[in-house]
């Protein structure tokens, strides 16, 4: 009985003593490309914020829709914000979930991982699995990914008059640098 109590106390101390590392970022970028038959549109943002917990590998990232710059004209940016993504009504794009793979975020290396979670654009949440490349280097994380977003999946409607200028499938690229929160 005494041995069982000692094992229980040891396990409790071990659990309480287990430290959680929180990785944060405000140093990331995301870009998108619409490659339609009559026009290529590119824009990017450097306003990604997010966090990742080491214990359960849960994460949350967001980017302000109005932070995207580039486009082929200021009018195109205005239409993007007012007519398509309705950034006053839906100000953020978010992705929150967990890393699927069982990896050690404290061990240096390059890992191919998948983030599974809720991807929210234009107020429409889609369950997504997004493949990423993760580089762990001395307590810093570098995450990169490229994936597609279909406008119809998020109720983003393109008027017939410009449907040859805006692609139905948008390519999204992200690059995020994360450090431990002090």
Secondary structure by P-SEA (a helix, b strand, c coil): caaaaaaaaaaaaaaaabbbbbbbcccbbbbbbbccccbbbbbbbccccbbbbcccccbbbbbbcccccccccaaaaaaaaccccccccccccbbbbbcccccccccccccccccbbbbbccccccbbbbbbbbbbcccbbbbbbcccccccccccccccccccccccbbbbbbbbbbbccc
